Amino acid sequence: MKVSPDNRWGKSLALIRQNVTQQQFETWFKPIVFEHYNEATKTILVQVPSLFVYEYLEENFLNLLKTVLYRSFGEGAQLTYRVVTDKEHKLTQDLEADPTDAEPRKERSGANQSPSPMDVDKAADIDTQLDPHLNFKNYVEGTSNKLVRSLGLSIAEHPSQPQFNPMFIYGPSGCGKTHLINAIGLRCKQLYPEKRVLYISARLFQSQFVDANLHSSINDFIRFYQTIDMLIVDDIQEWVNATKTQDTFFHIFNHLFRNGKRILLVSDRPPVDLKGMNERLLTRFSCGLIAELEKPNVELCTDILKAKIRRDGLHIPDEVIRFIASTANGSVRDLEGVVNSLLAYSVVYNSNVDMRLAERVIKRAVKVDDNPLTVDEILDTVCNHFSVTLSAVNSKSRKHDLVIARQVTMYLAQKYTKMPASRIGRLVGNRDHSTVIHSCAQVENRLKVDSSFKEEVNSIEVSFKLKS
């Protein structure tokens, strides 16, 4: 004899009652009203009296509900909540395969089309919105991005592992954040073609959310995003003070996170500096891996330029490459813009790409500091900070405090001036270029592991800005 859906729901409630306290059952489960069961899609629709009840059930009893409903309705049962107090803002919660399963869930066969956010057919594949040119093959590695690149590649190759989820990447404009997250998404899709990977900008997500509101289709909007296996959101600082967008993303984030799906977030600042962002979202942003991408130094900028020039089959003299790398303010976008401008000018004026043309183009393509720091100014500031004399720093002494002041001076001189290492070395105690390169590497490595040392260097850099 076939058991009716109402009886199956009654059996589910009986099993739940056995696994929670009487007070929990009366507060959270008794108010649920069974509405409908679709045998074809194995979808159970229930009513809940408030958004708060929905959130509490999702956060505290998701695994229990899965287990009970699978037992009563069968494997693959899906539970859909309807908040009856606001039918235009329905919220759904799909109960999918147990995320603790060793084998990844396979996609069901279906229509071969890319759904819009309003199309929640999980059987269909989607347009990832990833840029195929922004991959790991052409993501040049350097000291400023080596660690983050390595972690990103590991996540792409093992997306189902729970470590470092979510991955929150932050850094200034032009440091390669968008390239890295695209590379992660592309690599994951290459290794796991059945996974639903989606890259989206925070601004486009917000625009879709507003459109869904206007068309009373928030339910479909949320359900679509809940089907994603790897969700990559760029520029989330765009959501600051956008309360409704944040609240909706909070529900999507919770669902993906609790079901073992991968989340990557990108911002121009760390979570602690996202003023105007909901505290409960910030807590979730910070529970995985927070990784900083710094602006590439001159050495990495040079490598990036050479890689681009080689890839495009161009011919640019080394001295021009070094000049561009030292002038483009550590921005990958500026580097590419200068190269493109150089080529355009060389064609228009039928001239070779040389230093004269580079100096002409750089003024139009890059904002150059009219009052750059000098090595002497850097030396004076560093000496004052560490309470050492200029003559002592320039001497041959190997005392620890003098070595530190000397190395920091060379590091900051390389960072803030356009001078080559050989010139910096001559101005700081008449050292050779290899000493400068070694000193900069020592400082960069220590900055990664010594927070107090990093604060000292930051303090010196702040004093530069105060003087300017």
Buried (B, 14 or more C-beta within 10 A) or exposed (E): EEEEBEEBBBBBBEBBBEEBEEEBBEEBBEEBEBBEBEEEEBBBBBBBEEBEBBBBBBEEBBEBBBBBBBBBBEEBBBBBBBBBEEEEBBBBBBBBBBBEEEEBBEBEEEEEEEBEBBBBBBEBBBEBBBBEEBBBEEBBEBBBBEEBBEBBBBBBBEBBEEEBBBBBBBBBEBBBBBBBBBBBBBBBBEEBEEBBBBBBBBEBBBEBBEEBBEEEBBBBBBBBBBBBBBBBBBBBBBBBEBEBBBBBBBBBBBBBBBBBBBBBBBBBBBBEEBEEBBEBBBEBBBEBBBBBBBBBBBBBBBBBBBBBBEEEEBEBEEEBBBBBBBBBBBBBEBBBBBBBBBBEBBEEEEEEBBEEBBEBBBEEBBEEEEEEBBBEBBBBBBBEBBEBEBEBBBEEBEEEEBBBBBBBBBBBBBBBBBBBBEBBBBBBBEBEBEBBBBBBBBBBEBBBEEEEBBEBBEEBEEBBEEEE
